[in-house]
């Protein structure tokens, strides 16, 4: 029969492992001495964006991350640690996190995972500087459409030129 503490630790490790495996983006922040109101507002903002916050003991988080072969992220864990797990747009979540970190002196980004790839602090901040997904998709569509529009215009111009030449030939030979 297992001890209660062992069962509890196993449950926490499984919770972290499931959260990381089932989330497309994971961010790890370190914080200390934050008011309950500030923390609650942060959690609400993240929940509205489609993310959840999970606080873990550092030793359990490190064991879990090493088990998932995420040694780089495990090495970054220090202080009071919170995991932010989400399947929504990583840019939106990172913007919320960076804004929160900028407002609080006692919080910092430790790193993250984006589709299983490790992100250091700098990459998380760079991710937050990107435009939202919809704007990126619009920009991509415009880039794809531009050459096609120019090609259609060129083809249309060549067709008009050909028709003009044929009409001139027709008139020259005595046609209408």
KADACOR-V937282 format. One record per pair of residues at least 24 apart in sequence whose C-alpha atoms are under 6 Angstrom apart, sorted by the first residue. I is the first residue (numbers start at 0). GAP is how many residues later the second one is. D is the distance in Angstrom with one decimal. If there is no record, write none. Layout:
# KADACOR-V937282
i->{I & I}
gap->{GAP & GAP}
d->{D & D}
This chain:
# KADACOR-V937282
i->{12 & 22 & 22 & 22 & 23 & 23 & 24 & 24 & 24 & 24 & 25 & 25 & 25 & 25 & 26 & 26 & 26 & 26 & 27 & 27 & 27 & 27 & 27 & 28 & 28 & 28 & 28 & 28 & 29 & 29 & 29 & 29 & 29 & 30 & 30 & 30 & 31 & 49 & 50 & 50 & 51 & 51 & 52 & 52 & 53 & 53 & 54 & 54 & 75 & 90 & 90 & 93 & 94}
gap->{51 & 62 & 63 & 64 & 63 & 91 & 61 & 88 & 89 & 90 & 58 & 59 & 86 & 87 & 56 & 57 & 84 & 85 & 54 & 55 & 82 & 83 & 84 & 52 & 53 & 79 & 80 & 81 & 49 & 50 & 51 & 77 & 78 & 49 & 75 & 76 & 74 & 38 & 34 & 35 & 32 & 33 & 30 & 31 & 28 & 29 & 26 & 27 & 34 & 36 & 37 & 34 & 33}
d->{5.9 & 5.9 & 5.3 & 5.2 & 4.9 & 4.9 & 5.5 & 5.5 & 4.6 & 6.0 & 5.6 & 4.8 & 5.3 & 5.0 & 5.8 & 5.0 & 6.0 & 4.0 & 5.8 & 4.7 & 5.4 & 5.5 & 5.6 & 5.8 & 5.4 & 5.6 & 4.4 & 5.1 & 5.7 & 5.3 & 4.7 & 5.5 & 5.3 & 5.4 & 5.5 & 4.1 & 5.5 & 5.9 & 5.5 & 4.4 & 5.6 & 5.3 & 5.7 & 4.6 & 5.5 & 5.0 & 6.0 & 4.3 & 5.7 & 5.8 & 5.3 & 5.0 & 4.6}
